[in-house]
């Protein structure tokens, strides 16, 4: 199959592209490599996949992986409709994993317009390309943040999600609505994945695992919000990427849906929340250092707990995460010890 992975220099996108290339698909990855966090980590992920990339990588340049000849990367922005049209016309993609987006809950409070451009306009461009170039299946990133102020746990896809607490969450819920409209209007098969907290090697430096590891290893205090009373459905990156590809492989046909449309939304996570205190303890154990904690109140736009009900994904797709927290943190810290000097 010919598969496009957007956000291919990102945490989840890079791992999905690697797994697809390794199994033999014809993969094209795109990413604008913005500076929301250090581009050096994004270049590192690309180099890990055989894409010789650094700050000199110019927009629109096509690079073939030295590791997999069937993997090609282009620096391209999903807001550039003309460039996207040209790429879709050239390659004729069968399926898409769309992960490119402006990430970050707290950042959406400081820079709301970044979300309008990437998460709305960029996603609309992807939907239009799916419509105009007969893409078989679009898998796109939603987020557990859409559950907002829901008090019922675990979070189920059947829950009403009308109470977002950040613009980021609102943008992700809007993506689900936009995809549903295009599915209804044009018959495009769409699957949204509500990702829960993902961690592992080469993870985002603005997320808690990397922030904690850097601070603890450097003897600096860590900020612990809501006075440590937090629960997160931490899920290892390989389980997330594998689950995403399993979803990609099963194009919905309308069977089992209330309205007969080829449209699905799934939670994807571990399905077993962990307290932030226990998560920090695992990092401390693997680093061999104790953390100095600064207890703080809840941050605006944040929620105290997330917990994925993954029954639907397990039943319909066969998804079953394999990596327990103890193993996952061990793998992450082993990577961190070797690569902590990357310019994050």
C-alpha positions in Angstrom: 0.0 0.0 0.0 1.0 3.6 -0.5 0.7 5.3 2.8 1.1 9.0 3.9 2.2 9.7 7.4 1.8 13.4 8.4 3.8 14.5 11.4 6.4 12.0 10.5 9.1 13.7 12.6 6.9 13.7 15.6 6.8 11.2 18.5 4.0 8.9 17.3 4.4 9.7 13.6 8.0 8.7 13.4 7.4 5.4 15.1 4.4 4.6 12.8 6.5 5.5 9.7 9.3 3.2 10.8 6.9 0.2 11.5 5.2 0.7 8.1 8.4 0.9 6.2 9.8 -2.1 8.0 6.8 -4.3 7.0 7.2 -3.2 3.4 4.6 -0.5 2.7 5.5 2.4 0.4 5.6 5.2 2.9 5.8 8.9 2.5 6.3 11.0 5.6 5.8 14.8 5.8 6.4 17.3 8.6 7.0 21.0 8.7 9.5 20.5 11.6 8.3 23.6 13.4 10.0 24.9 16.6 7.2 24.3 19.1 9.9 22.2 20.7 13.5 21.7 19.6 13.8 20.6 16.0 16.9 18.7 16.9 14.9 16.0 18.5 12.8 15.8 15.3 15.9 15.5 13.2 17.2 12.8 15.5 14.0 10.8 15.0 14.3 11.2 11.2 18.0 10.1 11.3 16.9 7.0 13.3 14.8 6.1 10.3 17.6 6.6 7.8 16.5 10.1 6.8 19.7 12.3 6.7 18.1 15.4 8.1 19.3 18.5 9.9 18.6 22.3 10.0 19.6 22.6 6.3 16.6 20.4 5.2 14.6 22.8 3.0 10.9 22.9 2.5 9.7 20.5 -0.2 12.9 18.6 -0.4 12.5 14.9 -0.9 14.8 12.5 1.0 14.9 8.7 0.6 15.8 6.7 3.7 19.1 4.9 3.7 17.5 2.3 5.9 14.4 1.5 3.9 14.3 2.4 0.2 10.5 2.3 0.4 10.4 5.3 2.9 10.6 8.9 1.6 10.4 12.1 3.6 9.4 15.6 2.6 9.6 18.7 4.7 6.1 20.0 3.9 3.4 22.0 5.8 -0.2 20.7 5.8 -1.3 24.4 5.6 0.2 24.5 2.1 -2.8 23.3 0.1 -1.0 23.6 -3.2 2.0 21.5 -2.1 -0.4 18.9 -0.7 -2.4 18.7 -3.9 0.8 18.2 -5.9 2.0 15.4 -3.6 -1.3 13.6 -3.6 -1.5 13.8 -7.4 2.0 12.4 -7.8 1.8 9.5 -5.3 -1.9 8.4 -5.3 -2.1 7.4 -1.7 -4.2 4.5 -0.6 -4.4 5.4 3.1 -3.3 8.2 5.5 -2.2 8.4 9.1 -2.7 12.0 9.9 -0.8 13.1 13.0 0.5 16.5 12.1 -1.1 19.1 14.4 -0.2 21.8 16.9 0.1 19.9 20.1 0.1 21.0 23.7 -2.8 21.8 26.1 -1.1 24.6 28.0 0.5 26.1 24.8 -3.0 26.6 23.4 -3.8 29.1 26.1 -0.7 31.2 25.1 -0.9 30.8 21.3 -4.5 30.1 20.2 -4.0 31.1 16.6 -1.4 28.3 16.0 -4.3 25.8 16.6 -6.6 27.5 14.2 -4.0 27.3 11.4 -2.8 23.7 11.9 -5.6 21.9 13.6 -8.5 23.4 11.6 -7.1 24.7 8.3 -4.5 21.9 8.0 -7.0 19.2 8.8 -9.4 20.7 6.3 -6.7 20.5 3.6 -6.1 16.8 4.4 -9.9 16.1 4.2 -10.1 17.9 0.8 -7.2 15.9 -0.5 -8.9 12.7 0.6 -12.0 13.8 -1.3 -10.3 14.9 -4.4 -7.8 12.0 -4.7 -9.9 9.0 -3.7 -8.1 8.0 -0.5 -9.4 4.7 0.9 -9.0 5.3 4.6 -8.1 8.3 6.8 -6.9 7.6 10.3 -6.4 10.9 12.2 -5.3 11.9 15.7 -7.9 13.0 18.2 -7.1 13.2 21.9 -8.3 12.1 25.3 -8.5 15.8 26.1 -11.9 15.9 24.3 -13.4 14.3 27.5 -12.7 17.6 29.3 -14.7 17.9 32.5 -16.3 14.4 32.3 -16.4 13.0 35.8 -17.3 9.4 34.8 -14.4 7.0 34.4 -13.2 5.1 32.5 -13.8 7.4 29.6 -15.9 5.7 26.9 -16.4 6.6 23.2 -20.1 6.7 24.0 -19.7 9.5 26.6 -21.0 13.0 25.7 -18.0 15.2 25.0 -19.2 18.8 25.1 -17.1 20.3 27.9 -13.6 20.9 26.7 -11.3 22.8 29.0 -8.7 24.0 26.4 -8.7 25.2 22.9 -6.5 22.2 22.0 -9.3 19.9 23.2 -11.9 21.9 21.2 -9.8 21.7 18.1 -9.6 17.9 18.4 -13.3 17.5 18.9 -13.9 19.7 15.9 -11.7 17.4 13.9 -14.0 14.5 14.7 -17.0 16.5 13.6 -15.3 17.6 10.4 -14.3 14.0 9.6 -17.9 12.9 10.2 -19.2 15.5 7.8 -16.8 14.5 5.0 -17.6 10.9 5.6 -21.4 11.6 5.2 -21.0 14.0 2.3 -18.3 12.1 0.3 -18.2 8.6 1.6 -14.6 8.9 2.9 -13.8 6.2 5.5 -12.5 7.9 8.6 -11.2 6.7 11.9 -10.4 9.0 14.8 -8.0 7.9 17.6 -8.3 9.5 21.0 -4.7 9.1 22.2 -4.1 9.1 25.9 -0.7 9.9 27.5 2.1 8.4 25.4 5.7 7.9 26.7 8.9 6.2 25.6 12.2 6.8 23.9 12.5 10.0 21.9 9.3 11.3 23.5 8.3 15.0 23.5 10.4 17.2 25.7 7.4 19.2 26.9 5.7 16.2 28.4 6.0 15.0 32.0 8.3 11.9 31.4 11.1 13.9 29.7 10.6 16.9 32.0 10.9 14.7 35.1 13.9 12.7 33.8 15.9 15.8 32.9 15.2 17.6 36.2 15.8 14.5 38.4 19.0 13.5 36.6 20.3 17.1 36.9 19.4 17.4 40.6 16.7 20.0 39.9 13.2 20.1 41.4 10.2 18.9 39.5 6.8 20.6 39.3 4.0 18.3 40.4 0.6 19.8 39.7 -2.6 19.3 41.7 -0.4 18.5 44.6 0.4 15.2 43.0 -3.2 14.0 42.9 -3.1 13.1 39.3 -3.9 9.9 37.3 -2.8 9.3 33.8 -3.4 6.4 31.3 0.3 6.2 30.4 0.9 4.1 27.3 4.2 3.0 25.7 5.0 4.3 22.3 5.3 0.9 20.5 1.9 -0.1 21.7 0.4 3.1 20.5 2.1 2.9 17.0 1.2 -0.7 16.6 -2.4 0.0 17.5 -2.6 2.9 15.1 -1.4 0.6 12.3 -3.9 -2.1 13.2 -6.6 0.5 12.9 -5.3 1.7 9.5 -5.4 -1.9 8.2 -9.1 -2.2 9.0 -11.0 0.2 6.9 -14.5 0.8 8.3 -17.4 -0.1 5.9 -20.3 1.1 8.0 -21.0 -2.3 9.6 -22.0 -1.9 13.2 -22.5 1.8 13.1 -25.8 3.5 14.1 -26.1 5.4 10.8 -24.3 3.0 8.4 -21.4 5.4 7.8 -17.8 4.2 7.5 -16.8 6.4 10.5 -15.2 5.2 13.7 -13.8 6.8 16.9 -11.7 4.8 19.3 -9.9 5.3 22.6 -6.3 4.1 22.4 -4.4 3.8 25.7 -3.3 1.3 28.2 -6.7 1.1 29.9 -5.1 1.1 33.3 -4.4 4.5 34.9 -1.3 5.1 37.0 -0.9 7.7 39.7 1.6 10.5 39.0 3.4 9.6 42.2 4.0 6.0 41.1 5.1 7.2 37.7 7.7 9.5 39.3 8.8 6.7 41.6 9.6 4.5 38.6 11.7 7.2 37.0 13.5 7.7 40.3 14.3 4.0 40.6 15.7 3.8 37.1 17.8 6.9 37.5 18.9 6.0 40.9 18.1 9.5 42.3 15.3 10.9 44.4 13.2 13.8 43.1 12.7 17.1 44.9 9.1 17.9 44.3 7.4 21.3 44.2 3.7 20.8 44.8 1.5 23.2 42.8 -2.2 23.6 42.1 -3.9 22.4 38.9 -2.9 24.2 35.7 -5.5 25.9 33.6 -6.7 23.6 30.8 -5.6 20.5 32.6 -7.6 17.6 34.1 -6.9 15.5 37.2 -7.3 12.1 35.7 -7.5 10.2 32.4 -8.5 6.6 32.0 -9.2 4.9 28.6 -12.0 2.3 28.2 -10.3 0.4 25.3 -13.0 -2.3 25.1 -14.2 -1.1 21.7 -10.7 -1.1 20.2 -9.9 -4.5 21.7 -13.1 -6.1 20.5 -13.3 -4.6 16.9 -9.6 -4.3 16.1 -7.8 -6.8 18.4 -5.7 -4.2 20.1 -3.9 -5.3 23.3 -1.1 -3.3 24.7 1.9 -5.4 25.8 4.4 -3.1 27.6 3.8 -2.6 31.3 4.9 0.6 33.0 7.9 -1.0 34.7 9.3 -2.2 31.4 8.4 1.0 29.5 10.0 3.3 32.0 13.1 1.1 32.0 13.3 1.4 28.2 12.8 5.1 28.3 15.4 5.8 30.9 18.0 3.6 29.1 17.4 5.7 26.0 17.5 8.9 28.0 20.9 8.1 29.5 22.4 7.7 26.1 20.6 10.7 24.4 20.0 13.2 27.2 22.4 15.6 25.6 20.3 16.1 22.5 19.5 19.8 22.3 16.0 19.7 23.7 
